Each structure stands twice: as structure tokens, then as C-alpha cells.
Amino acid sequence: MEDRRQHIEQLFKRDYKKMLTLGRILLHDEEEAKDVIHDIFTALLAGGTEIKDATADGMLMTSMRNRCYNQLQHKKTAELVHNMLPVETQTETNTDETDKLRQVAQIITNDLTPQTRRVMELRFKQQMSYKEMAETLHISEAAVYKHLVKGIATLKENLKIK
């Protein structure tokens, strides 16, 4: 087990800069790129995935690319969430857009747990990083990630977003 941990630490030290560069290019945000790298290595440490030296570089870069794309998809959903509160104050808004925002607000209020709702608010309204949210809520970064995934999945399911 300790050998595996040391191997993953070596991979982290070796590939961190390349992964960060790719993340910055795709996400245009260094902190988000760091969060994605953290998530990848946390999953590697927690999981039982076998990591071969010959394919480690490709696997890490592919994971980085895929998670960045997922993060960008989450941002699209975040735009809906971010705009949910001003619905009541908007005077000249498209009816369909207003209905969609009200639906998002209703889902957030009725279908999410208080902790998931709080995590979504910190992430999308206050633009906090995973680390900042974890410190604020006194939970692990993995728990923050799980709450975000749960919240976004609930929104997508209820809004029929693919």
C-alpha cells in the first residue's frame, strides 16, 4: 500500500506541471485546474486502479482532459443556478427563461439537502474553490465534490438536461 502511495506521489511530482498547463488552457482558471488535479489524485489514492508506468502519462493527461470537459459542462449548469435569485427582480425577461429559472430555484429549494444546497451556493454564487468550501463547511474536499455532483445531477434530471 505504501509503495502504491509513493508511486502516485512520484507521478504527481512528475506530471503536475503538464496537467496544470492543460487545465489552465481548457478551463482558463488556475484554481479550478488545481482542483481537478487534486480530484484525480485523490481518486487514484482511494481507488484500486492499477497504474503502469508505460501508460501513466497518457492516462493522467486523458483524465485531466475529461475532467476539465466535465467541469466546463458543470459551468453551463452553474449559469442557470447563478441566475436563479434575480428572477423576482427582473422586469423584462423572456418568459421561457423566467420559467426555467423558477424551476431551477424550486428544485434547489425542494429537492436538495441543506448541505448540498449550501455547497452549490458557495460554488456557483460565491465562486469558491473546493478547498475553500471544505474549510468553510468543515467537510472534506471529496464530500464537497460529492455534494456538487449530487446537486448538478438532480438539476439535470429534473430539467432533462443531457
Backbone as JSON Lines, residues from 0, in Angstrom:
{"i":0,"aa":"M","n":[0.83,-1.2,0.0],"ca":[0.0,0.0,0.0],"c":[0.87,1.26,0.0]}
{"i":1,"aa":"E","n":[1.93,1.21,0.82],"ca":[2.82,2.37,0.91],"c":[3.57,2.56,-0.41]}
{"i":2,"aa":"D","n":[3.92,1.44,-1.08],"ca":[4.58,1.53,-2.39],"c":[3.67,2.21,-3.4]}
{"i":3,"aa":"R","n":[2.38,1.86,-3.36],"ca":[1.41,2.47,-4.27],"c":[1.33,3.97,-4.02]}
{"i":4,"aa":"R","n":[1.26,4.35,-2.75],"ca":[1.18,5.77,-2.4],"c":[2.43,6.52,-2.9]}
{"i":5,"aa":"Q","n":[3.58,5.93,-2.71],"ca":[4.82,6.56,-3.17],"c":[4.84,6.67,-4.69]}
{"i":6,"aa":"H","n":[4.34,5.64,-5.36],"ca":[4.29,5.67,-6.82],"c":[3.38,6.8,-7.3]}
{"i":7,"aa":"I","n":[2.22,6.95,-6.66],"ca":[1.29,8.02,-7.03],"c":[1.91,9.39,-6.73]}
{"i":8,"aa":"E","n":[2.62,9.51,-5.62],"ca":[3.3,10.78,-5.31],"c":[4.35,11.1,-6.37]}
{"i":9,"aa":"Q","n":[5.08,10.09,-6.84],"ca":[6.07,10.32,-7.9],"c":[5.39,10.79,-9.19]}
{"i":10,"aa":"L","n":[4.25,10.16,-9.51],"ca":[3.5,10.58,-10.7],"c":[3.03,12.02,-10.55]}
{"i":11,"aa":"F","n":[2.58,12.37,-9.35],"ca":[2.11,13.73,-9.08],"c":[3.25,14.73,-9.32]}
{"i":12,"aa":"K","n":[4.39,14.45,-8.74],"ca":[5.54,15.35,-8.9],"c":[5.99,15.44,-10.35]}
{"i":13,"aa":"R","n":[5.94,14.32,-11.06],"ca":[6.4,14.28,-12.44],"c":[5.45,14.99,-13.4]}
{"i":14,"aa":"D","n":[4.15,14.8,-13.21],"ca":[3.17,15.25,-14.21],"c":[2.37,16.49,-13.81]}
{"i":15,"aa":"Y","n":[2.57,16.99,-12.62],"ca":[1.76,18.11,-12.13],"c":[1.8,19.31,-13.08]}
{"i":16,"aa":"K","n":[2.97,19.73,-13.49],"ca":[3.09,20.93,-14.33],"c":[2.38,20.75,-15.68]}
{"i":17,"aa":"K","n":[2.54,19.58,-16.29],"ca":[1.87,19.32,-17.57],"c":[0.35,19.34,-17.39]}
{"i":18,"aa":"M","n":[-0.11,18.73,-16.32],"ca":[-1.56,18.67,-16.06],"c":[-2.1,20.07,-15.77]}
{"i":19,"aa":"L","n":[-1.36,20.85,-15.02],"ca":[-1.78,22.21,-14.69],"c":[-1.85,23.07,-15.96]}
{"i":20,"aa":"T","n":[-0.88,22.92,-16.83],"ca":[-0.88,23.67,-18.09],"c":[-2.11,23.32,-18.92]}
{"i":21,"aa":"L","n":[-2.4,22.04,-19.05],"ca":[-3.58,21.61,-19.81],"c":[-4.86,22.16,-19.15]}
{"i":22,"aa":"G","n":[-4.92,22.07,-17.84],"ca":[-6.09,22.58,-17.13],"c":[-6.29,24.08,-17.32]}
{"i":23,"aa":"R","n":[-5.21,24.83,-17.27],"ca":[-5.29,26.28,-17.49],"c":[-5.78,26.6,-18.9]}
{"i":24,"aa":"I","n":[-5.3,25.84,-19.87],"ca":[-5.71,26.06,-21.26],"c":[-7.2,25.78,-21.44]}
{"i":25,"aa":"L","n":[-7.67,24.68,-20.88],"ca":[-9.07,24.29,-21.08],"c":[-10.04,25.08,-20.2]}
{"i":26,"aa":"L","n":[-9.66,25.35,-18.96],"ca":[-10.58,25.98,-18.02],"c":[-10.39,27.48,-17.88]}
{"i":27,"aa":"H","n":[-9.25,27.98,-18.29],"ca":[-8.93,29.41,-18.15],"c":[-8.97,29.86,-16.69]}
{"i":28,"aa":"D","n":[-8.64,28.94,-15.78],"ca":[-8.68,29.24,-14.35],"c":[-7.73,28.3,-13.63]}
{"i":29,"aa":"E","n":[-6.67,28.86,-13.08],"ca":[-5.65,28.04,-12.43],"c":[-6.18,27.31,-11.2]}
{"i":30,"aa":"E","n":[-6.99,27.98,-10.4],"ca":[-7.53,27.33,-9.19],"c":[-8.42,26.14,-9.53]}
{"i":31,"aa":"E","n":[-9.25,26.3,-10.55],"ca":[-10.09,25.18,-10.98],"c":[-9.23,24.04,-11.5]}
{"i":32,"aa":"A","n":[-8.18,24.37,-12.24],"ca":[-7.28,23.35,-12.76],"c":[-6.63,22.59,-11.6]}
{"i":33,"aa":"K","n":[-6.23,23.31,-10.57],"ca":[-5.64,22.66,-9.39],"c":[-6.66,21.76,-8.71]}
{"i":34,"aa":"D","n":[-7.91,22.21,-8.63],"ca":[-8.97,21.39,-8.04],"c":[-9.14,20.08,-8.82]}
{"i":35,"aa":"V","n":[-9.1,20.18,-10.14],"ca":[-9.26,18.99,-10.98],"c":[-8.1,18.02,-10.75]}
{"i":36,"aa":"I","n":[-6.89,18.54,-10.71],"ca":[-5.71,17.69,-10.45],"c":[-5.85,17.02,-9.1]}
{"i":37,"aa":"H","n":[-6.26,17.78,-8.1],"ca":[-6.46,17.23,-6.76],"c":[-7.47,16.09,-6.8]}
{"i":38,"aa":"D","n":[-8.56,16.28,-7.5],"ca":[-9.61,15.25,-7.6],"c":[-9.07,13.98,-8.25]}
{"i":39,"aa":"I","n":[-8.26,14.14,-9.29],"ca":[-7.7,12.98,-9.99],"c":[-6.82,12.17,-9.06]}
{"i":40,"aa":"F","n":[-5.93,12.85,-8.35],"ca":[-5.0,12.11,-7.49],"c":[-5.69,11.59,-6.23]}
{"i":41,"aa":"T","n":[-6.71,12.27,-5.75],"ca":[-7.49,11.76,-4.63],"c":[-8.18,10.45,-5.04]}
{"i":42,"aa":"A","n":[-8.73,10.44,-6.24],"ca":[-9.39,9.23,-6.74],"c":[-8.38,8.1,-6.92]}
{"i":43,"aa":"L","n":[-7.2,8.43,-7.41],"ca":[-6.17,7.4,-7.56],"c":[-5.76,6.8,-6.22]}
{"i":44,"aa":"L","n":[-5.6,7.66,-5.23],"ca":[-5.21,7.17,-3.91],"c":[-6.31,6.32,-3.27]}
{"i":45,"aa":"A","n":[-7.55,6.7,-3.51],"ca":[-8.67,6.0,-2.9],"c":[-9.03,4.72,-3.65]}
{"i":46,"aa":"G","n":[-8.81,4.71,-4.96],"ca":[-9.24,3.59,-5.78],"c":[-8.19,2.51,-5.9]}
{"i":47,"aa":"G","n":[-8.57,1.46,-6.56],"ca":[-7.67,0.34,-6.75],"c":[-7.17,0.23,-8.17]}
{"i":48,"aa":"T","n":[-7.25,1.33,-8.93],"ca":[-6.83,1.32,-10.32],"c":[-5.33,1.04,-10.41]}
{"i":49,"aa":"E","n":[-4.99,0.06,-11.24],"ca":[-3.59,-0.27,-11.44],"c":[-2.97,0.78,-12.37]}
{"i":50,"aa":"I","n":[-1.82,1.29,-11.99],"ca":[-1.17,2.34,-12.76],"c":[0.17,1.81,-13.25]}
{"i":51,"aa":"K","n":[0.26,1.64,-14.56],"ca":[1.51,1.16,-15.15],"c":[2.32,2.35,-15.63]}
{"i":52,"aa":"D","n":[3.61,2.3,-15.4],"ca":[4.48,3.41,-15.79],"c":[4.38,3.72,-17.28]}
{"i":53,"aa":"A","n":[4.24,2.71,-18.09],"ca":[4.21,2.9,-19.55],"c":[3.0,3.71,-20.0]}
{"i":54,"aa":"T","n":[1.9,3.6,-19.28],"ca":[0.66,4.29,-19.7],"c":[0.23,5.38,-18.74]}
{"i":55,"aa":"A","n":[0.98,5.61,-17.68],"ca":[0.57,6.57,-16.64],"c":[0.42,7.98,-17.2]}
{"i":56,"aa":"D","n":[1.38,8.41,-18.0],"ca":[1.33,9.78,-18.53],"c":[0.07,9.99,-19.38]}
{"i":57,"aa":"G","n":[-0.2,9.09,-20.28],"ca":[-1.39,9.19,-21.13],"c":[-2.67,9.12,-20.32]}
{"i":58,"aa":"M","n":[-2.7,8.22,-19.34],"ca":[-3.88,8.08,-18.51],"c":[-4.15,9.35,-17.7]}
{"i":59,"aa":"L","n":[-3.11,9.94,-17.14],"ca":[-3.28,11.15,-16.34],"c":[-3.71,12.33,-17.21]}
{"i":60,"aa":"M","n":[-3.13,12.47,-18.36],"ca":[-3.49,13.59,-19.25],"c":[-4.91,13.41,-19.8]}
{"i":61,"aa":"T","n":[-5.29,12.18,-20.11],"ca":[-6.66,11.91,-20.56],"c":[-7.65,12.19,-19.45]}
{"i":62,"aa":"S","n":[-7.31,11.77,-18.23],"ca":[-8.18,12.05,-17.08],"c":[-8.33,13.56,-16.88]}
{"i":63,"aa":"M","n":[-7.23,14.27,-17.02],"ca":[-7.25,15.72,-16.86],"c":[-8.16,16.35,-17.91]}
{"i":64,"aa":"R","n":[-7.99,15.95,-19.15],"ca":[-8.82,16.49,-20.23],"c":[-10.31,16.2,-19.98]}
{"i":65,"aa":"N","n":[-10.62,14.96,-19.66],"ca":[-12.02,14.58,-19.45],"c":[-12.65,15.31,-18.26]}
{"i":66,"aa":"R","n":[-11.9,15.42,-17.19],"ca":[-12.45,16.13,-16.02],"c":[-12.6,17.62,-16.28]}
{"i":67,"aa":"C","n":[-11.72,18.18,-17.07],"ca":[-11.86,19.6,-17.45],"c":[-13.12,19.79,-18.29]}
{"i":68,"aa":"Y","n":[-13.35,18.88,-19.23],"ca":[-14.57,18.96,-20.04],"c":[-15.81,18.82,-19.15]}
{"i":69,"aa":"N","n":[-15.75,17.93,-18.18],"ca":[-16.88,17.79,-17.24],"c":[-17.08,19.08,-16.45]}
{"i":70,"aa":"Q","n":[-15.98,19.68,-16.05],"ca":[-16.05,20.94,-15.3],"c":[-16.7,22.03,-16.15]}
{"i":71,"aa":"L","n":[-16.36,22.08,-17.42],"ca":[-16.96,23.07,-18.31],"c":[-18.46,22.82,-18.47]}
{"i":72,"aa":"Q","n":[-18.86,21.56,-18.52],"ca":[-20.28,21.24,-18.61],"c":[-20.99,21.68,-17.33]}
{"i":73,"aa":"H","n":[-20.34,21.49,-16.2],"ca":[-20.91,21.93,-14.92],"c":[-21.07,23.44,-14.89]}
{"i":74,"aa":"K","n":[-20.16,24.16,-15.54],"ca":[-20.26,25.62,-15.59],"c":[-21.52,26.06,-16.33]}
{"i":75,"aa":"K","n":[-21.86,25.33,-17.39],"ca":[-23.08,25.67,-18.12],"c":[-24.29,25.56,-17.2]}
{"i":76,"aa":"T","n":[-24.34,24.49,-16.44],"ca":[-25.43,24.31,-15.49],"c":[-25.34,25.38,-14.4]}
{"i":77,"aa":"A","n":[-24.13,25.74,-14.04],"ca":[-23.94,26.76,-12.99],"c":[-24.53,28.1,-13.4]}
{"i":78,"aa":"E","n":[-24.5,28.4,-14.68],"ca":[-25.08,29.67,-15.13],"c":[-26.57,29.72,-14.8]}
{"i":79,"aa":"L","n":[-27.24,28.61,-14.96],"ca":[-28.66,28.56,-14.58],"c":[-28.82,28.79,-13.08]}
{"i":80,"aa":"V","n":[-27.99,28.11,-12.3],"ca":[-28.08,28.23,-10.84],"c":[-27.74,29.65,-10.4]}
{"i":81,"aa":"H","n":[-26.7,30.2,-10.98],"ca":[-26.24,31.53,-10.58],"c":[-27.31,32.6,-10.8]}
{"i":82,"aa":"N","n":[-28.1,32.42,-11.81],"ca":[-29.12,33.41,-12.14],"c":[-30.47,33.16,-11.49]}
{"i":83,"aa":"M","n":[-30.53,32.2,-10.57],"ca":[-31.83,31.83,-10.02],"c":[-32.44,32.89,-9.11]}
{"i":84,"aa":"L","n":[-31.68,33.6,-8.33],"ca":[-32.25,34.56,-7.38],"c":[-32.76,35.84,-8.02]}
{"i":85,"aa":"P","n":[-32.1,36.39,-9.01],"ca":[-32.6,37.64,-9.59],"c":[-33.93,37.5,-10.34]}
{"i":86,"aa":"V","n":[-34.49,36.31,-10.42],"ca":[-35.73,36.11,-11.16],"c":[-36.81,37.07,-10.69]}
{"i":87,"aa":"E","n":[-36.95,37.27,-9.41],"ca":[-38.01,38.11,-8.87],"c":[-37.8,39.6,-9.2]}
{"i":88,"aa":"T","n":[-36.56,40.0,-9.44],"ca":[-36.29,41.41,-9.68],"c":[-36.21,41.77,-11.16]}
{"i":89,"aa":"Q","n":[-36.16,40.79,-12.02],"ca":[-36.08,41.07,-13.45],"c":[-37.44,41.53,-13.95]}
{"i":90,"aa":"T","n":[-37.44,42.58,-14.74],"ca":[-38.72,43.09,-15.24],"c":[-38.94,42.73,-16.7]}
{"i":91,"aa":"E","n":[-37.91,42.78,-17.5],"ca":[-38.06,42.46,-18.91],"c":[-37.28,41.2,-19.24]}
{"i":92,"aa":"T","n":[-37.85,40.06,-18.9],"ca":[-37.18,38.79,-19.12],"c":[-38.03,37.91,-20.0]}
{"i":93,"aa":"N","n":[-37.39,37.14,-20.79],"ca":[-38.07,36.17,-21.63],"c":[-38.85,35.22,-20.72]}
{"i":94,"aa":"T","n":[-40.11,34.95,-21.06],"ca":[-40.98,34.11,-20.24],"c":[-40.4,32.71,-20.07]}
{"i":95,"aa":"D","n":[-39.88,32.13,-21.13],"ca":[-39.29,30.79,-21.04],"c":[-38.1,30.77,-20.08]}
{"i":96,"aa":"E","n":[-37.28,31.79,-20.19],"ca":[-36.11,31.88,-19.31],"c":[-36.54,32.04,-17.86]}
{"i":97,"aa":"T","n":[-37.53,32.87,-17.62],"ca":[-38.05,33.08,-16.27],"c":[-38.61,31.79,-15.71]}
{"i":98,"aa":"D","n":[-39.37,31.08,-16.52],"ca":[-39.93,29.81,-16.07],"c":[-38.84,28.81,-15.73]}
{"i":99,"aa":"K","n":[-37.79,28.75,-16.56],"ca":[-36.68,27.83,-16.33],"c":[-35.95,28.19,-15.03]}
{"i":100,"aa":"L","n":[-35.73,29.48,-14.8],"ca":[-35.05,29.91,-13.58],"c":[-35.9,29.63,-12.34]}
{"i":101,"aa":"R","n":[-37.19,29.83,-12.45],"ca":[-38.07,29.5,-11.33],"c":[-38.05,28.0,-11.05]}
{"i":102,"aa":"Q","n":[-38.01,27.22,-12.11],"ca":[-37.96,25.77,-11.95],"c":[-36.65,25.37,-11.26]}
{"i":103,"aa":"V","n":[-35.54,25.99,-11.65],"ca":[-34.25,25.72,-11.01],"c":[-34.32,26.08,-9.53]}
{"i":104,"aa":"A","n":[-34.86,27.25,-9.22],"ca":[-34.97,27.69,-7.82],"c":[-35.84,26.72,-7.03]}
{"i":105,"aa":"Q","n":[-36.91,26.24,-7.61],"ca":[-37.8,25.31,-6.93],"c":[-37.1,23.97,-6.68]}
{"i":106,"aa":"I","n":[-36.36,23.49,-7.66],"ca":[-35.61,22.24,-7.5],"c":[-34.6,22.38,-6.38]}
{"i":107,"aa":"I","n":[-33.87,23.48,-6.39],"ca":[-32.85,23.7,-5.36],"c":[-33.49,23.76,-3.98]}
{"i":108,"aa":"T","n":[-34.6,24.42,-3.88],"ca":[-35.27,24.56,-2.59],"c":[-35.89,23.26,-2.12]}
{"i":109,"aa":"N","n":[-36.54,22.53,-3.02],"ca":[-37.32,21.36,-2.62],"c":[-36.59,20.03,-2.71]}
{"i":110,"aa":"D","n":[-35.66,19.88,-3.64],"ca":[-35.09,18.58,-3.92],"c":[-33.66,18.36,-3.42]}
{"i":111,"aa":"L","n":[-33.01,19.4,-2.96],"ca":[-31.64,19.25,-2.48],"c":[-31.6,19.3,-0.96]}
{"i":112,"aa":"T","n":[-30.68,18.54,-0.39],"ca":[-30.48,18.61,1.06],"c":[-29.89,19.97,1.41]}
{"i":113,"aa":"P","n":[-30.03,20.41,2.65],"ca":[-29.46,21.71,3.02],"c":[-27.95,21.79,2.76]}
{"i":114,"aa":"Q","n":[-27.23,20.71,3.02],"ca":[-25.78,20.72,2.82],"c":[-25.45,20.82,1.32]}
{"i":115,"aa":"T","n":[-26.16,20.08,0.49],"ca":[-25.92,20.14,-0.95],"c":[-26.28,21.52,-1.47]}
{"i":116,"aa":"R","n":[-27.37,22.08,-0.99],"ca":[-27.78,23.42,-1.39],"c":[-26.7,24.44,-1.02]}
{"i":117,"aa":"R","n":[-26.14,24.3,0.18],"ca":[-25.1,25.23,0.65],"c":[-23.84,25.11,-0.2]}
{"i":118,"aa":"V","n":[-23.44,23.88,-0.52],"ca":[-22.26,23.66,-1.36],"c":[-22.46,24.28,-2.74]}
{"i":119,"aa":"M","n":[-23.65,24.09,-3.32],"ca":[-23.95,24.67,-4.64],"c":[-23.88,26.2,-4.57]}
{"i":120,"aa":"E","n":[-24.41,26.76,-3.51],"ca":[-24.4,28.22,-3.35],"c":[-22.97,28.74,-3.25]}
{"i":121,"aa":"L","n":[-22.14,28.09,-2.44],"ca":[-20.75,28.52,-2.28],"c":[-19.98,28.41,-3.6]}
{"i":122,"aa":"R","n":[-20.25,27.35,-4.34],"ca":[-19.51,27.13,-5.58],"c":[-19.96,28.09,-6.69]}
{"i":123,"aa":"F","n":[-21.28,28.2,-6.88],"ca":[-21.77,28.91,-8.04],"c":[-22.09,30.38,-7.79]}
{"i":124,"aa":"K","n":[-22.43,30.74,-6.59],"ca":[-22.72,32.15,-6.31],"c":[-21.5,32.87,-5.78]}
{"i":125,"aa":"Q","n":[-20.74,32.18,-4.92],"ca":[-19.58,32.83,-4.32],"c":[-18.27,32.42,-4.99]}
{"i":126,"aa":"Q","n":[-18.36,31.51,-5.97],"ca":[-17.21,31.1,-6.77],"c":[-16.05,30.57,-5.93]}
{"i":127,"aa":"M","n":[-16.35,29.85,-4.87],"ca":[-15.3,29.29,-4.01],"c":[-14.7,28.04,-4.64]}
{"i":128,"aa":"S","n":[-13.43,27.8,-4.33],"ca":[-12.77,26.57,-4.76],"c":[-13.21,25.43,-3.84]}
{"i":129,"aa":"Y","n":[-12.91,24.2,-4.24],"ca":[-13.26,23.04,-3.41],"c":[-12.63,23.17,-2.02]}
{"i":130,"aa":"K","n":[-11.39,23.6,-2.02],"ca":[-10.67,23.73,-0.74],"c":[-11.34,24.76,0.16]}
{"i":131,"aa":"E","n":[-11.7,25.91,-0.39],"ca":[-12.36,26.95,0.4],"c":[-13.71,26.47,0.94]}
{"i":132,"aa":"M","n":[-14.45,25.77,0.1],"ca":[-15.75,25.24,0.55],"c":[-15.57,24.22,1.66]}
{"i":133,"aa":"A","n":[-14.59,23.34,1.51],"ca":[-14.33,22.32,2.52],"c":[-13.98,22.96,3.86]}
{"i":134,"aa":"E","n":[-13.16,23.98,3.82],"ca":[-12.78,24.67,5.05],"c":[-13.96,25.4,5.67]}
{"i":135,"aa":"T","n":[-14.77,26.05,4.84],"ca":[-15.93,26.8,5.33],"c":[-16.95,25.88,5.98]}
{"i":136,"aa":"L","n":[-17.19,24.73,5.35],"ca":[-18.24,23.82,5.84],"c":[-17.7,22.74,6.77]}
{"i":137,"aa":"H","n":[-16.39,22.71,6.97],"ca":[-15.75,21.72,7.84],"c":[-16.05,20.29,7.37]}
{"i":138,"aa":"I","n":[-15.91,20.08,6.05],"ca":[-16.05,18.76,5.45],"c":[-14.87,18.55,4.52]}
{"i":139,"aa":"S","n":[-14.7,17.33,4.06],"ca":[-13.59,17.03,3.16],"c":[-13.87,17.56,1.76]}
{"i":140,"aa":"E","n":[-12.81,17.71,0.98],"ca":[-12.98,18.14,-0.41],"c":[-13.72,17.07,-1.2]}
{"i":141,"aa":"A","n":[-13.53,15.82,-0.84],"ca":[-14.26,14.74,-1.52],"c":[-15.76,14.87,-1.25]}
{"i":142,"aa":"A","n":[-16.11,15.24,-0.03],"ca":[-17.53,15.44,0.3],"c":[-18.1,16.63,-0.49]}
{"i":143,"aa":"V","n":[-17.32,17.68,-0.63],"ca":[-17.74,18.83,-1.43],"c":[-18.04,18.38,-2.85]}
{"i":144,"aa":"Y","n":[-17.12,17.61,-3.42],"ca":[-17.3,17.12,-4.79],"c":[-18.58,16.28,-4.9]}
{"i":145,"aa":"K","n":[-18.79,15.39,-3.94],"ca":[-19.98,14.53,-3.97],"c":[-21.27,15.36,-3.9]}
{"i":146,"aa":"H","n":[-21.28,16.39,-3.07],"ca":[-22.46,17.26,-2.99],"c":[-22.7,18.0,-4.3]}
{"i":147,"aa":"L","n":[-21.63,18.48,-4.93],"ca":[-21.78,19.16,-6.22],"c":[-22.31,18.22,-7.29]}
{"i":148,"aa":"V","n":[-21.75,17.03,-7.34],"ca":[-22.2,16.05,-8.32],"c":[-23.68,15.72,-8.09]}
{"i":149,"aa":"K","n":[-24.04,15.53,-6.83],"ca":[-25.43,15.21,-6.48],"c":[-26.36,16.36,-6.87]}
{"i":150,"aa":"G","n":[-25.98,17.57,-6.56],"ca":[-26.81,18.73,-6.87],"c":[-26.97,18.94,-8.37]}
{"i":151,"aa":"I","n":[-25.89,18.84,-9.1],"ca":[-25.95,19.03,-10.55],"c":[-26.74,17.91,-11.21]}
{"i":152,"aa":"A","n":[-26.54,16.68,-10.72],"ca":[-27.3,15.56,-11.28],"c":[-28.8,15.74,-11.03]}
{"i":153,"aa":"T","n":[-29.16,16.22,-9.86],"ca":[-30.57,16.46,-9.54],"c":[-31.14,17.53,-10.47]}
{"i":154,"aa":"L","n":[-30.38,18.6,-10.68],"ca":[-30.84,19.65,-11.6],"c":[-31.01,19.11,-13.02]}
{"i":155,"aa":"K","n":[-30.01,18.39,-13.48],"ca":[-30.08,17.84,-14.83],"c":[-31.26,16.9,-14.99]}
{"i":156,"aa":"E","n":[-31.44,16.05,-14.01],"ca":[-32.55,15.08,-14.07],"c":[-33.9,15.8,-14.12]}
{"i":157,"aa":"N","n":[-34.08,16.78,-13.27],"ca":[-35.35,17.49,-13.2],"c":[-35.56,18.43,-14.38]}
{"i":158,"aa":"L","n":[-34.48,18.91,-14.97],"ca":[-34.59,19.83,-16.11],"c":[-34.44,19.09,-17.43]}
{"i":159,"aa":"K","n":[-34.17,17.79,-17.36],"ca":[-33.99,16.96,-18.55],"c":[-32.86,17.46,-19.43]}
{"i":160,"aa":"I","n":[-31.72,17.83,-18.78],"ca":[-30.52,18.29,-19.49],"c":[-29.62,17.08,-19.7]}
{"i":161,"aa":"K","n":[-29.1,16.93,-20.89],"ca":[-28.2,15.8,-21.17],"c":[-26.78,16.27,-21.2]}
